[in-house]
Amino acid sequence: MGFPYSKGYFSEQYRVPDLKIDKLEQFPLPIAPYLEYYRGMKRISTSQCLIWLLVLALSCFVAFAADEAPGKTIKKVNAQPTSTLKGVDLFKEYCAVCHGTDGKGAGPAADALKKHPADLTQLARKNGGTFPELPVMNYIKGADTLASHGSRDMPVWGSIFSQMSQNQDLVQVRVYALLKYIEQLQAK
């Protein structure tokens, strides 16, 4: 590779046909720093390229491995009315899939959620020993968000219960029965 130069800038005696030069002291200033810089950059660039290539290959491997890992997904289905209006039956039908049958947030769908479901047995403890009846009822209905309960991954049961029945009193009975059952789950 020849050294780029403009005719007239260097005299013919300083022409450099290639970059294989061992003694930089014999060249005047414009050439010597360039050659030293070029040699250093050539050495750094080769090692940097190898490192970057290794990092890129490793990151691609990790990205593809993560994409192929089977993740859990939640199959969404329409809620069906239960045969009874008992809180325990409503909880098992609508809530246990995420919160678990014990209400501690370890249901079968819990791992597929972005945010882990709340431990419903600790609501009273987190509220100074008193069960927060109104905030929990509003959260079930979708009228309020309770930070300790989690994200809005949880369905808005008030509107779902309203779609099941035109009777709004029946909707309130379902929400109240769920509320009372969750109150019974509180840790002593």
Legacy VTK file of the C-alpha trace (Angstrom):
# vtk DataFile Version 3.0
C-alpha trace
ASCII
DATASET POLYDATA
POINTS 188 float
0.000 0.000 0.000
1.463 3.346 -0.947
1.476 6.456 1.188
-0.988 9.090 -0.042
0.728 12.359 -0.862
0.277 15.397 -3.046
2.816 16.075 -5.696
4.883 19.023 -4.661
4.185 18.677 -0.945
7.052 16.277 -0.409
10.078 16.172 -2.554
10.746 13.006 -4.505
13.360 11.870 -1.980
10.661 11.372 0.721
8.320 9.184 -1.299
7.224 6.119 0.603
6.350 3.192 -1.653
4.906 1.036 1.179
4.539 1.110 4.960
7.328 -1.338 5.818
9.652 1.194 7.421
11.798 0.363 10.435
13.480 3.682 11.163
11.069 6.570 11.552
13.840 8.995 12.486
14.908 9.338 8.855
11.580 10.924 7.815
10.555 14.536 8.355
7.620 15.366 10.634
4.553 15.002 8.408
5.336 11.349 7.620
6.743 9.981 10.899
3.724 10.688 13.162
1.381 9.324 10.540
3.290 6.069 10.261
3.513 5.640 14.053
-0.205 6.303 14.365
-0.965 3.930 11.501
1.079 1.102 13.034
-0.574 1.549 16.454
-4.072 1.711 15.017
-3.459 -1.310 12.844
-2.477 -3.348 15.908
-5.411 -2.071 18.018
-7.935 -2.459 15.252
-7.102 -6.104 14.671
-7.478 -7.030 18.332
-10.543 -4.859 18.717
-12.155 -6.476 15.709
-11.584 -9.918 17.168
-13.028 -8.870 20.529
-16.044 -7.181 18.941
-16.625 -10.182 16.715
-16.543 -12.494 19.730
-18.939 -10.240 21.685
-21.301 -10.022 18.717
-21.305 -13.782 18.211
-21.951 -14.394 21.905
-24.790 -11.856 22.055
-26.423 -13.350 18.953
-26.207 -16.796 20.513
-27.816 -15.551 23.747
-30.546 -13.671 21.851
-31.468 -16.677 19.723
-31.364 -19.013 22.714
-33.720 -16.693 24.625
-36.146 -16.522 21.693
-36.328 -20.280 21.402
-36.943 -20.810 25.129
-40.581 -21.745 25.569
-42.345 -19.094 27.624
-45.569 -19.496 29.491
-48.590 -17.808 28.041
-52.039 -17.255 29.433
-54.935 -18.552 27.426
-57.729 -16.021 27.724
-61.245 -17.404 27.746
-64.599 -15.831 28.439
-65.679 -16.109 32.066
-68.730 -18.258 32.648
-71.168 -17.827 35.553
-70.686 -20.177 38.490
-73.468 -22.409 39.723
-73.370 -20.794 43.177
-72.642 -17.336 44.511
-70.445 -18.542 47.388
-67.220 -16.625 47.732
-65.074 -19.759 47.778
-66.583 -20.979 44.485
-66.216 -17.583 42.854
-62.603 -17.344 44.017
-61.728 -20.823 42.703
-63.360 -20.084 39.348
-62.088 -16.547 38.721
-59.122 -15.799 40.980
-57.257 -19.023 41.827
-55.674 -19.360 38.394
-53.440 -16.372 39.228
-53.620 -16.001 43.017
-53.646 -19.723 43.803
-56.287 -21.529 45.855
-54.654 -20.239 49.044
-54.592 -16.623 47.771
-50.813 -16.274 48.139
-50.184 -15.449 44.467
-48.835 -18.813 43.333
-51.497 -19.917 40.873
-50.689 -21.812 37.680
-50.785 -18.648 35.533
-48.694 -16.522 37.928
-45.380 -17.165 36.151
-46.758 -15.962 32.819
-47.720 -12.531 34.184
-45.464 -9.478 33.896
-45.912 -8.755 37.583
-46.394 -11.498 40.156
-49.943 -11.566 41.593
-50.412 -10.120 45.054
-50.482 -12.242 48.177
-54.106 -11.632 49.144
-53.521 -13.080 52.621
-51.398 -10.051 53.583
-53.789 -7.203 52.726
-54.876 -6.587 56.340
-51.294 -6.781 57.648
-50.174 -4.207 55.077
-53.070 -1.968 56.129
-52.203 -1.802 59.819
-54.168 -4.915 60.806
-57.485 -3.820 59.278
-58.809 -5.373 56.088
-59.124 -2.566 53.460
-62.657 -3.467 52.403
-63.532 -0.476 50.222
-60.209 -0.302 48.289
-60.309 -4.061 47.621
-63.935 -3.896 46.474
-63.147 -0.980 44.174
-60.140 -2.808 42.757
-62.183 -5.930 42.010
-64.791 -3.780 40.253
-62.084 -1.841 38.394
-63.063 1.482 39.966
-59.729 1.928 41.762
-56.187 0.654 41.550
-54.624 -0.716 44.686
-50.831 -0.565 44.413
-50.304 -3.533 46.718
-52.486 -5.741 44.524
-50.309 -5.488 41.438
-50.600 -4.407 37.854
-53.799 -4.228 35.868
-53.060 -7.655 34.426
-55.957 -8.597 36.676
-59.284 -8.492 34.829
-61.829 -5.876 35.788
-64.344 -8.253 37.318
-67.051 -5.629 37.752
-67.496 -5.263 33.995
-67.082 -9.007 33.399
-69.782 -9.799 35.974
-71.988 -7.117 34.363
-71.676 -8.889 31.007
-72.776 -12.169 32.612
-75.970 -10.712 33.999
-78.105 -7.656 33.352
-79.084 -7.679 37.018
-76.699 -5.203 38.703
-77.670 -6.506 42.139
-76.289 -9.895 41.132
-73.040 -8.194 40.074
-72.781 -6.558 43.515
-73.501 -9.884 45.247
-70.667 -11.570 43.325
-68.186 -8.792 44.141
-69.232 -8.741 47.804
-68.989 -12.554 48.110
-65.452 -12.423 46.653
-64.554 -9.597 49.014
-65.755 -11.504 52.081
-63.891 -14.630 51.024
-60.654 -12.653 50.556
-61.227 -11.176 54.025
-61.426 -14.733 55.440
-58.053 -15.541 53.804
-56.222 -12.898 55.850
-53.284 -14.205 57.876
-53.859 -14.069 61.599
LINES 1 189
188 0 1 2 3 4 5 6 7 8 9 10 11 12 13 14 15 16 17 18 19 20 21 22 23 24 25 26 27 28 29 30 31 32 33 34 35 36 37 38 39 40 41 42 43 44 45 46 47 48 49 50 51 52 53 54 55 56 57 58 59 60 61 62 63 64 65 66 67 68 69 70 71 72 73 74 75 76 77 78 79 80 81 82 83 84 85 86 87 88 89 90 91 92 93 94 95 96 97 98 99 100 101 102 103 104 105 106 107 108 109 110 111 112 113 114 115 116 117 118 119 120 121 122 123 124 125 126 127 128 129 130 131 132 133 134 135 136 137 138 139 140 141 142 143 144 145 146 147 148 149 150 151 152 153 154 155 156 157 158 159 160 161 162 163 164 165 166 167 168 169 170 171 172 173 174 175 176 177 178 179 180 181 182 183 184 185 186 187
